[in-house]
């Protein structure tokens, strides 16, 4: 009896709905293709025909036997357990398929809106998405992904009825709003639509959560009645009213394939309710599964309408694009001329920048040459004016010491041979403190000798540093150059500064000795200045001792090339990343005006490049600074041009 009623209602509804379709609304371009419409009709009728010939779509759900229960207690999952859950699996797959289709429809609706700015599309898309969200929450509760108290025998049919009612009301409400308001009003209210849909998602979750956590739910399935699911009658009435009266008016006001698809979607929507109302008597039976499958089709039809709308809109844009081709060609010519002018201007800017860099480099090179020339003149003067007199003093100090010792010996002999020393002589000895003079004179002569020896070492260190007699490339000991630099800077080192030297076993290095010594001088000077700055800023404390460390080693570079690596670092305040990126630029300095030229590290960069090496700065604020210099042990035959490298 139920099957007869169901078949009769389906046939009557199809005839009633085909009337407006056959009459036609708008042009053929604003309607779904006829094969697709007939396919939807066939999909709705086909399950009924297959049922008549014996095909059953129900899902088996046998009870769990004793063996299965024993295996579950043992922590195993037997195949019989999965077989008993076949209905739940099928229900989850069908519901989530419908939900995913609703998501795709909403996404495509907003993509379509971005092209033609028709606000009806996203509004209807959001209503379908909200209905899909209700179905998703319904599935989560059924699968116990939302904490639930109610039994699935009552929870699933009750939340199904609530979701179907929400589906029908949302679609009808969204369409009614668009019918009674101006579409332009919604062009700037898409964000409001998003907000409302988000609020609805929260409300939908609240409704499903309330139903899931309710201890008792109303009975929704009456197996022995003609209408086995009376709660689904209200959604059916709303869907039929919308499909026969509301959607056709909406199609007339906003003719599009999407609005036509809403009318066609009423067929699977209403058929879904018919299968549930007059056929489904328990969970996962034949009509239950058919209804869930047809609900996917109800979401799929609007999606297809959007796809066709998107395709036709894209074709229209292509046609419009072709009509503007001539204008675009003209614009391209103008743009090409502008780009050519811009390219010429950029080329001139690059030439000016290159000239400026060349000028800066030349200026720094001139200043470097002047500094080296001044240093050479100073060293030459020291060697001429100081070295010879100091050597004279140093050489005669030994003779003076011998002579004085002989005179003192003679004085002792006089005192022994003289029996009676006159009171005048004794008084004079006491006056001049002869015994003290005898003791202190030896110390004075030793101090003179040590002082002259120290001056000789300083002069030698200056000569080693400047290497005035070694202006060409030669093999030298790197450690000697570093030590000579430290001797020169010894007066700048504050008392208490720890100097840590870890020298490796380095072979002689082929280089310009004077230039490399200038690199060590600039880096060490900056390290000393950084430690002084930290002390002035009050960052020094009893547990913080200023320290400079020098580490040398032999490393293997690219192509197995032996290289020398020198690390010079301090535990000063460090520098920021922004400063580190500019530290080798000419005339860039962080020191106060009058305390730096900004050329020291730029000159170091050029000198290291001249030696085919690399210099790197490693620093973090508050962590100190380290400079790493890598140079080859043997310079290549073709020396790089530091000017070209810096400009590049």
C-alpha positions as CSV (number, residue, x, y, z in Angstrom):
1,X,0.0,0.0,0.0
2,X,2.8,2.4,0.9
3,X,4.6,1.7,-2.4
4,X,1.5,2.4,-4.4
5,X,1.0,5.8,-2.6
6,X,4.6,6.6,-3.0
7,X,4.6,5.8,-6.7
8,X,1.4,7.7,-7.3
9,X,2.6,10.9,-5.5
10,X,5.9,10.8,-7.3
11,X,4.3,10.6,-10.8
12,X,1.8,13.3,-9.9
13,X,4.5,15.7,-8.6
14,X,6.6,15.1,-11.7
15,X,3.7,16.0,-14.0
16,X,2.9,19.1,-12.0
17,X,6.5,20.2,-12.0
18,X,7.1,19.6,-15.7
19,X,4.4,22.1,-16.6
20,X,6.4,25.2,-15.9
21,X,9.5,23.6,-17.4
22,X,7.7,22.9,-20.7
23,X,6.3,26.4,-20.7
24,X,9.9,27.7,-20.5
25,X,11.3,30.7,-18.6
26,X,13.8,32.9,-20.4
27,X,16.1,31.8,-23.2
28,X,17.6,28.4,-23.7
29,X,21.0,29.8,-22.5
30,X,19.4,30.3,-19.0
31,X,18.3,26.8,-18.5
32,X,20.0,23.5,-17.7
33,X,20.6,21.2,-20.6
34,X,17.6,19.0,-21.2
35,X,19.6,15.7,-21.0
36,X,20.7,16.7,-17.5
37,X,17.0,17.5,-16.5
38,X,15.9,14.1,-17.8
39,X,18.8,12.5,-16.1
40,X,17.7,14.0,-12.7
41,X,14.1,12.6,-13.3
42,X,15.5,9.2,-14.2
43,X,17.7,9.1,-11.1
44,X,14.6,9.8,-8.9
45,X,12.5,7.1,-10.5
46,X,15.1,4.5,-11.1
47,X,15.4,3.2,-7.5
48,X,11.6,2.6,-7.4
49,X,11.9,0.6,-10.6
50,X,14.8,-1.4,-9.3
51,X,12.9,-2.1,-6.1
52,X,10.1,-3.6,-8.2
53,X,12.5,-6.1,-9.9
54,X,14.0,-7.2,-6.5
55,X,17.0,-4.9,-6.0
56,X,17.3,-3.9,-2.3
57,X,19.5,-0.9,-1.2
58,X,19.2,-1.5,2.5
59,X,22.4,-2.0,4.6
60,X,22.7,-5.1,6.7
61,X,23.1,-4.5,10.4
62,X,23.2,-7.9,12.3
63,X,23.6,-7.9,16.0
64,X,27.0,-8.6,17.5
65,X,27.3,-12.2,18.5
66,X,29.1,-13.7,21.5
67,X,32.4,-14.5,19.5
68,X,32.6,-10.9,18.3
69,X,32.0,-9.6,21.9
70,X,34.8,-11.8,23.2
71,X,37.2,-10.6,20.5
72,X,36.3,-7.0,21.3
73,X,37.1,-7.5,25.0
74,X,40.5,-9.0,23.9
75,X,41.2,-5.7,21.9
76,X,40.6,-7.2,18.4
77,X,38.4,-5.9,15.7
78,X,36.8,-8.8,13.8
79,X,35.3,-8.6,10.4
80,X,31.8,-9.3,11.8
81,X,32.1,-6.0,13.7
82,X,32.6,-4.0,10.5
83,X,29.8,-6.0,8.8
84,X,27.4,-5.0,11.6
85,X,28.4,-1.3,11.1
86,X,27.8,-1.3,7.4
87,X,24.7,0.8,7.8
88,X,26.6,3.4,9.8
89,X,29.4,3.5,7.2
90,X,27.0,4.0,4.4
91,X,25.1,6.7,6.2
92,X,28.3,8.6,6.9
93,X,29.5,8.4,3.3
94,X,26.2,9.6,1.9
95,X,25.9,12.5,4.4
96,X,29.4,13.7,4.0
97,X,29.1,13.4,0.2
98,X,26.2,15.8,0.4
99,X,28.0,18.1,2.7
100,X,31.1,18.3,0.4
101,X,28.8,19.0,-2.6
102,X,27.3,21.9,-0.6
103,X,30.8,23.2,0.2
104,X,31.8,23.1,-3.5
105,X,28.6,24.9,-4.4
106,X,29.3,27.7,-2.0
107,X,32.9,28.1,-3.2
108,X,31.9,28.2,-6.8
109,X,29.1,30.7,-6.0
110,X,31.6,33.2,-4.6
111,X,34.0,32.5,-7.5
112,X,31.1,33.2,-9.9
113,X,30.3,36.4,-7.9
114,X,33.8,37.6,-8.4
115,X,33.2,37.6,-12.2
116,X,29.7,38.9,-12.8
117,X,29.1,40.6,-9.3
118,X,25.6,39.1,-9.2
119,X,24.7,38.9,-5.5
120,X,22.0,36.3,-5.8
121,X,24.6,33.6,-6.5
122,X,26.5,33.8,-3.2
123,X,23.4,34.4,-1.1
124,X,21.8,31.2,-2.4
125,X,25.2,29.4,-2.2
126,X,25.5,30.3,1.4
127,X,22.0,29.1,2.2
128,X,22.9,25.7,0.6
129,X,26.1,25.7,2.6
130,X,24.3,26.3,5.9
131,X,21.9,23.4,5.1
132,X,25.0,21.2,4.4
133,X,26.5,22.3,7.6
134,X,23.4,21.1,9.5
135,X,23.7,17.7,7.7
136,X,27.4,17.6,8.7
137,X,26.6,18.2,12.3
138,X,23.9,15.6,12.1
139,X,26.4,13.1,10.8
140,X,29.0,14.0,13.5
141,X,26.4,13.4,16.2
142,X,25.3,10.1,14.6
143,X,29.0,8.9,14.5
144,X,29.5,10.1,18.1
145,X,32.1,12.7,17.1
146,X,29.9,15.1,19.0
147,X,29.3,13.8,22.5
148,X,25.8,12.2,22.5
149,X,23.5,10.7,25.1
150,X,20.5,9.8,23.0
151,X,20.3,6.5,21.2
152,X,21.0,6.5,17.4
153,X,17.6,4.9,16.8
154,X,16.0,8.2,18.0
155,X,18.9,10.7,17.4
156,X,19.4,10.0,13.6
157,X,15.7,10.2,12.5
158,X,15.0,13.2,14.7
159,X,18.1,15.3,13.7
160,X,17.4,14.2,10.0
161,X,13.9,15.8,10.3
162,X,15.4,19.0,11.9
163,X,18.1,19.2,9.1
164,X,15.6,18.7,6.3
165,X,13.3,21.4,7.8
166,X,16.2,23.8,8.1
167,X,17.2,23.0,4.5
168,X,13.8,23.8,3.2
169,X,13.4,27.0,5.3
170,X,16.9,28.3,4.5
171,X,16.5,27.9,0.8
172,X,13.0,29.5,0.8
173,X,14.0,32.3,3.1
174,X,17.1,33.2,1.1
175,X,15.1,33.2,-2.2
176,X,12.3,35.3,-0.6
177,X,14.8,37.9,0.6
178,X,16.3,38.3,-2.9
179,X,12.8,38.5,-4.4
180,X,11.6,41.3,-2.0
181,X,14.8,43.4,-2.1
182,X,17.0,45.0,-4.7
183,X,19.9,42.9,-5.8
184,X,22.3,45.9,-5.9
185,X,21.7,46.3,-2.2
186,X,23.5,43.0,-1.6
187,X,26.5,43.7,-3.8
188,X,28.2,45.4,-0.8
189,X,26.7,43.1,1.9
190,X,28.6,39.9,1.0
191,X,30.6,40.2,4.2
192,X,27.3,40.5,6.1
193,X,26.2,37.2,4.4
194,X,29.4,35.6,5.7
195,X,28.7,36.9,9.2
196,X,25.1,35.6,9.2
197,X,26.2,32.2,7.9
198,X,28.9,32.0,10.6
199,X,26.3,32.8,13.3
200,X,24.0,30.1,11.8
201,X,26.8,27.5,11.9
202,X,27.2,28.2,15.6
203,X,23.4,27.9,16.1
204,X,23.2,24.7,14.0
205,X,25.9,23.2,16.1
206,X,24.0,24.2,19.3
207,X,20.8,22.6,18.0
208,X,22.5,19.3,17.1
209,X,24.5,19.3,20.4
210,X,21.3,19.9,22.3
211,X,19.5,17.0,20.6
212,X,22.6,14.7,21.0
213,X,22.8,15.4,24.7
214,X,19.1,15.1,25.5
215,X,18.2,12.1,27.5
216,X,14.9,11.6,25.6
217,X,13.8,12.7,22.1
218,X,10.4,12.6,20.4
219,X,9.5,9.5,18.5
220,X,9.8,10.2,14.8
221,X,9.3,6.7,13.2
222,X,6.0,4.9,13.1
223,X,6.5,1.7,11.2
224,X,2.9,0.5,11.1
225,X,1.4,3.8,10.0
226,X,0.8,4.9,6.4
227,X,3.0,7.9,7.0
228,X,5.9,6.3,8.8
229,X,7.8,9.6,9.3
230,X,5.3,12.4,9.9
231,X,8.1,14.8,10.9
232,X,9.2,14.9,7.3
233,X,5.8,16.2,6.0
234,X,6.6,19.8,6.9
235,X,9.8,19.9,4.9
236,X,8.0,18.3,1.9
237,X,5.3,21.0,2.0
238,X,7.8,23.8,2.1
239,X,9.9,22.3,-0.7
240,X,6.8,21.8,-2.9
241,X,5.6,25.4,-2.3
242,X,9.1,26.8,-3.1
243,X,9.5,24.6,-6.2
244,X,6.1,25.4,-7.6
245,X,5.7,29.1,-6.7
246,X,8.8,30.7,-5.2
247,X,11.6,29.4,-7.4
248,X,9.7,30.1,-10.7
249,X,9.2,33.8,-9.7
250,X,12.8,33.9,-8.6
251,X,13.8,32.6,-12.0
252,X,11.7,35.2,-13.8
253,X,13.3,38.0,-11.8
254,X,16.9,36.6,-11.9
255,X,17.1,34.4,-15.0
256,X,20.1,32.2,-14.9
257,X,21.1,28.5,-15.2
258,X,21.6,28.5,-11.4
259,X,18.1,29.8,-10.6
260,X,16.7,27.2,-13.1
261,X,18.8,24.5,-11.3
262,X,17.0,25.5,-8.0
263,X,13.7,24.6,-9.6
264,X,15.0,21.3,-10.9
265,X,16.6,20.5,-7.6
266,X,13.1,20.5,-6.1
267,X,12.5,17.1,-7.8
268,X,15.2,15.1,-5.9
269,X,14.5,17.1,-2.7
270,X,10.8,16.3,-2.8
271,X,11.4,12.7,-3.9
272,X,13.8,12.3,-0.9
273,X,11.1,13.3,1.5
274,X,8.6,10.9,-0.2
275,X,10.9,8.0,0.2
276,X,11.3,8.8,3.9
277,X,7.7,9.7,4.6
278,X,6.0,6.7,3.0
279,X,8.8,4.1,2.9
280,X,11.5,4.3,5.6
281,X,10.5,2.3,8.8
282,X,13.9,1.9,10.4
283,X,17.5,3.0,10.1
284,X,19.5,2.0,7.0
285,X,16.6,0.3,5.3
286,X,16.0,0.5,1.5
287,X,14.2,3.8,1.4
288,X,16.5,5.3,4.0
289,X,19.5,4.8,1.8
290,X,17.7,5.9,-1.4
291,X,16.6,9.1,0.3
292,X,20.2,9.9,1.4
293,X,21.5,9.2,-2.1
294,X,18.9,11.5,-3.6
295,X,19.8,14.2,-1.2
296,X,23.3,14.2,-2.7
297,X,21.6,14.7,-6.1
298,X,19.6,17.6,-4.7
299,X,22.8,19.4,-3.8
300,X,24.5,18.3,-7.0
301,X,21.9,19.9,-9.3
302,X,22.6,23.5,-8.1
303,X,26.3,22.8,-8.4
304,X,25.9,21.8,-12.0
305,X,23.8,24.9,-12.6
306,X,26.7,27.0,-11.2
307,X,29.2,25.2,-13.3
308,X,27.2,25.9,-16.5
309,X,26.6,29.5,-15.4
310,X,30.4,29.8,-14.8
311,X,31.1,28.4,-18.2
312,X,28.7,30.7,-20.1
313,X,29.8,33.7,-18.1
314,X,33.4,32.9,-19.0
315,X,32.4,32.6,-22.7
316,X,30.7,36.0,-22.5
317,X,33.8,37.5,-21.0
318,X,35.8,36.0,-23.9
319,X,33.5,37.6,-26.4
320,X,33.8,40.9,-24.6
321,X,37.6,40.5,-24.6
322,X,37.7,40.0,-28.3
323,X,35.7,43.2,-28.9
324,X,38.3,45.1,-26.9
325,X,41.3,43.5,-28.8
326,X,41.9,46.5,-31.0
327,X,41.9,48.9,-28.0
328,X,44.2,46.6,-26.1
329,X,46.6,46.5,-29.0
330,X,46.8,50.2,-29.0
331,X,47.2,50.3,-25.3
332,X,50.0,47.7,-25.6
333,X,51.8,50.0,-28.1
334,X,51.5,52.9,-25.7
335,X,52.7,50.7,-22.8
336,X,55.6,49.4,-24.8
337,X,56.7,53.0,-25.5
338,X,56.4,53.9,-21.8
339,X,58.3,50.8,-20.9
340,X,61.0,51.6,-23.3
341,X,61.3,55.1,-21.8
342,X,61.3,53.6,-18.4
343,X,64.0,51.2,-19.4
344,X,66.1,54.0,-20.7
345,X,65.6,55.9,-17.5
346,X,66.6,52.9,-15.4
347,X,69.6,52.4,-17.6
348,X,70.7,55.9,-16.9
349,X,70.1,55.4,-13.2
350,X,72.2,52.3,-13.3
351,X,75.0,54.2,-15.0
352,X,74.8,57.0,-12.4
353,X,74.8,54.5,-9.6
354,X,77.8,52.7,-11.1
355,X,79.6,56.0,-11.5
356,X,78.8,56.9,-7.9
357,X,80.1,53.5,-6.7
358,X,83.3,54.0,-8.7
359,X,83.8,57.4,-7.3
360,X,83.3,56.2,-3.7
361,X,85.7,53.3,-4.3
362,X,88.2,55.6,-5.9
363,X,88.0,58.0,-3.0
364,X,88.4,55.2,-0.4
365,X,91.4,53.9,-2.4
366,X,92.9,57.3,-2.4
367,X,92.4,57.7,1.3
368,X,93.9,54.2,1.9
369,X,96.9,55.1,-0.2
370,X,97.3,58.4,1.7
371,X,97.1,56.6,5.0
372,X,99.7,54.0,3.9
373,X,101.9,56.7,2.6
374,X,101.7,58.6,5.8
375,X,102.3,55.4,7.8
376,X,105.4,54.7,5.7
377,X,106.7,58.2,6.2
378,X,106.2,57.9,9.9
379,X,108.0,54.6,10.1
380,X,110.8,55.8,7.9
381,X,111.2,58.8,10.3
382,X,111.2,56.6,13.3
383,X,113.8,54.3,11.8
384,X,116.0,57.3,10.9
385,X,115.5,59.5,14.0
386,X,115.1,56.9,16.7
387,X,116.6,53.7,15.6
388,X,120.2,54.9,15.3
389,X,120.3,56.8,18.6
390,X,118.7,53.9,20.4
391,X,121.2,51.5,18.9
392,X,124.0,53.8,20.1
393,X,122.6,53.9,23.6
394,X,121.9,50.2,23.6
395,X,125.3,49.4,22.3
396,X,127.2,51.6,24.8
397,X,125.1,50.7,27.8
398,X,127.1,47.5,28.2
399,X,130.4,49.4,28.0
400,X,129.2,52.0,30.5
401,X,128.2,49.2,32.9
402,X,131.6,47.6,32.6
403,X,133.4,51.0,33.2
404,X,131.3,51.8,36.2
405,X,132.0,48.4,37.7
406,X,135.7,49.0,37.3
407,X,135.6,52.4,38.8
408,X,133.7,51.0,41.8
409,X,136.3,48.2,42.1
410,X,139.0,50.9,42.1
411,X,137.2,52.8,44.8
412,X,137.1,49.7,46.9
413,X,140.8,49.2,46.5
414,X,141.4,52.9,47.6
415,X,139.4,52.3,50.7
416,X,141.3,49.2,51.6
417,X,144.7,50.7,51.0
418,X,144.0,53.9,52.9
419,X,144.4,53.4,56.6
420,X,143.0,56.6,57.9
421,X,140.1,58.1,55.9
422,X,139.8,61.8,56.5
423,X,136.6,63.0,58.1
424,X,135.8,65.1,55.1
425,X,135.7,62.0,52.8
426,X,133.6,60.1,55.3
427,X,131.1,63.1,55.6
428,X,130.9,63.3,51.8
429,X,130.2,59.5,51.5
430,X,127.4,59.8,54.0
431,X,126.0,62.9,52.2
432,X,125.8,61.3,48.8
433,X,124.8,57.9,50.3
434,X,127.6,56.0,48.5
435,X,126.3,52.6,49.5
436,X,122.9,53.3,48.0
437,X,124.4,54.6,44.8
438,X,126.5,51.4,44.5
439,X,123.3,49.3,44.7
440,X,121.0,51.5,42.7
441,X,123.5,52.3,39.9
442,X,123.4,48.7,38.7
443,X,119.6,48.7,38.6
444,X,119.6,52.0,36.7
445,X,121.9,50.6,34.1
446,X,119.7,47.5,33.7
447,X,116.6,49.6,33.3
448,X,118.3,51.7,30.6
449,X,119.2,48.5,28.8
450,X,115.7,47.1,29.0
451,X,114.1,50.4,27.9
452,X,116.3,50.7,24.9
453,X,115.6,47.1,24.0
454,X,111.9,47.7,24.3
455,X,112.1,50.7,22.0
456,X,114.1,48.6,19.5
457,X,111.3,46.0,19.5
458,X,108.6,48.6,19.0
459,X,110.5,50.0,16.0
460,X,110.9,46.5,14.6
461,X,107.2,45.8,15.1
462,X,106.4,49.0,13.2
463,X,108.7,47.9,10.3
464,X,107.1,44.4,10.3
465,X,103.6,46.0,10.3
466,X,104.3,48.4,7.4
467,X,106.6,46.1,5.5
468,X,108.1,49.0,3.7
469,X,110.7,46.7,2.3
470,X,108.1,44.2,1.2
471,X,105.7,46.0,-1.1
472,X,105.5,43.0,-3.5
473,X,103.8,39.6,-3.0
474,X,105.8,37.2,-0.9
475,X,105.4,34.4,1.6
476,X,105.2,35.6,5.2
477,X,104.2,34.4,8.6
478,X,100.7,35.6,9.3
479,X,101.2,35.3,13.1
480,X,104.1,37.8,12.9
481,X,101.8,40.4,11.3
482,X,99.1,39.9,13.9
483,X,101.6,40.1,16.8
484,X,103.1,43.3,15.3
485,X,99.7,44.8,15.1
486,X,99.0,43.9,18.8
487,X,102.2,45.6,19.8
488,X,101.1,48.8,18.1
489,X,97.7,48.6,19.7
490,X,99.0,47.7,23.1
491,X,98.5,51.2,24.4
492,X,94.7,51.1,23.5
493,X,94.0,47.9,25.4
494,X,92.4,48.6,28.7
495,X,93.6,47.0,31.9
496,X,91.7,43.9,32.5
497,X,91.0,43.1,28.9
498,X,91.6,39.4,28.2
499,X,93.5,38.6,25.0
500,X,93.1,35.0,24.0
501,X,95.4,33.7,21.1
502,X,94.9,30.3,19.7
503,X,97.4,30.0,16.8
504,X,97.3,27.0,14.6
505,X,100.2,25.5,12.6
506,X,100.0,27.8,9.6
507,X,102.3,27.5,6.6
508,X,103.8,30.7,5.1
509,X,101.1,32.6,3.2
510,X,101.6,34.3,-0.2
511,X,100.2,37.8,0.2
512,X,100.8,41.6,0.3
513,X,102.1,41.7,3.9
514,X,101.4,45.5,4.5
515,X,97.9,45.2,3.2
516,X,97.0,42.2,5.4
517,X,98.4,43.9,8.4
518,X,96.1,46.8,7.8
519,X,93.2,44.3,7.8
520,X,94.2,43.1,11.3
521,X,94.7,46.7,12.5
522,X,91.2,47.8,11.4
523,X,89.4,44.7,12.8
524,X,91.3,44.8,16.1
525,X,90.8,48.6,16.5
526,X,87.0,48.1,16.0
527,X,87.0,45.3,18.6
528,X,88.8,47.5,21.2
529,X,86.4,50.4,20.4
530,X,83.4,48.0,20.9
531,X,84.6,46.9,24.3
532,X,85.1,50.6,25.3
533,X,81.6,51.4,24.1
534,X,80.1,48.6,26.2
535,X,82.0,49.9,29.3
536,X,80.8,53.5,28.7
537,X,77.2,52.3,28.3
538,X,77.4,50.6,31.7
539,X,77.0,47.1,30.3
540,X,80.2,45.9,32.0
541,X,79.9,44.3,35.4
542,X,81.9,42.3,37.8
543,X,81.0,39.0,36.0
544,X,81.7,40.4,32.5
545,X,85.3,40.6,31.6
546,X,86.1,42.3,28.2
547,X,87.8,39.8,25.9
548,X,89.3,39.7,22.5
549,X,90.2,36.3,20.9
550,X,92.2,35.5,17.8
551,X,92.0,32.0,16.3
552,X,93.9,30.8,13.2
553,X,93.6,27.5,11.4
554,X,94.1,25.8,8.1
555,X,90.9,24.8,6.2
556,X,90.1,23.2,2.9
557,X,88.1,25.4,0.5
558,X,86.3,24.8,-2.7
559,X,88.1,22.4,-5.0
560,X,90.2,21.1,-2.2
561,X,92.2,24.3,-2.1
562,X,94.1,24.9,1.2
563,X,93.2,28.2,2.8
564,X,94.0,30.1,6.0
565,X,91.2,31.1,8.2
566,X,91.6,33.9,10.8
567,X,88.8,34.6,13.4
568,X,89.0,37.8,15.4
569,X,86.1,38.4,17.8
570,X,85.1,40.2,20.9
571,X,82.4,40.0,23.6
572,X,81.2,43.6,23.0
573,X,77.6,44.8,22.5
574,X,77.3,43.3,19.0
575,X,75.5,44.8,16.0
576,X,72.0,44.5,14.5
577,X,71.2,42.7,11.2
578,X,70.5,46.0,9.5
579,X,73.9,47.3,10.4
580,X,75.6,44.1,9.5
581,X,74.2,44.3,5.9
582,X,75.8,47.8,5.5
583,X,79.0,47.3,7.4
584,X,81.3,46.9,4.4
585,X,79.8,49.9,2.5
586,X,82.2,52.8,2.0
587,X,81.7,55.7,4.4
588,X,79.2,53.8,6.6
589,X,80.0,54.1,10.3
590,X,78.2,53.7,13.6
591,X,80.8,55.7,15.5
592,X,80.1,59.3,16.6
593,X,81.1,62.2,14.3
594,X,84.9,62.7,14.4
595,X,85.6,59.1,15.6
596,X,85.4,57.2,12.4
597,X,85.5,57.7,8.6
598,X,83.5,54.6,7.6
599,X,86.3,53.3,5.4
600,X,88.1,50.8,7.6
601,X,86.0,47.7,6.9
602,X,85.4,48.8,3.3
603,X,89.2,48.8,2.8
604,X,89.4,45.4,4.6
605,X,86.8,44.1,2.2
606,X,88.8,45.3,-0.8
607,X,92.1,44.0,0.5
608,X,90.7,40.5,1.2
609,X,89.1,40.4,-2.2
610,X,92.4,41.4,-3.7
611,X,93.8,38.3,-2.1
612,X,91.0,36.1,-3.6
613,X,89.6,35.7,-0.1
614,X,86.3,36.2,1.8
615,X,85.5,38.2,4.9
616,X,82.3,37.6,6.9
617,X,80.8,39.3,9.9
618,X,79.0,37.2,12.5
619,X,77.2,39.1,15.2
620,X,74.0,39.3,17.3
621,X,73.0,42.2,19.6
622,X,74.4,41.5,23.0
623,X,76.4,38.5,21.8
624,X,79.6,40.2,20.6
625,X,81.0,40.3,17.0
626,X,83.3,38.0,15.1
627,X,85.1,38.6,11.8
628,X,86.1,35.6,9.7
629,X,88.8,36.1,7.1
630,X,89.5,33.3,4.6
631,X,92.4,33.7,2.2
632,X,94.2,31.1,0.0
633,X,97.7,30.0,1.0
634,X,98.9,30.7,-2.6
635,X,97.4,33.6,-4.6
636,X,96.0,32.7,-8.0
637,X,97.9,33.7,-11.1
638,X,95.2,36.1,-12.2
639,X,94.4,38.5,-9.3
640,X,90.8,39.7,-9.0
641,X,90.0,43.3,-9.6
642,X,88.5,44.5,-6.2
643,X,86.9,47.5,-7.9
644,X,84.9,45.3,-10.3
645,X,83.9,43.0,-7.5
646,X,82.7,45.8,-5.3
647,X,80.7,47.4,-8.1
648,X,79.1,44.1,-9.0
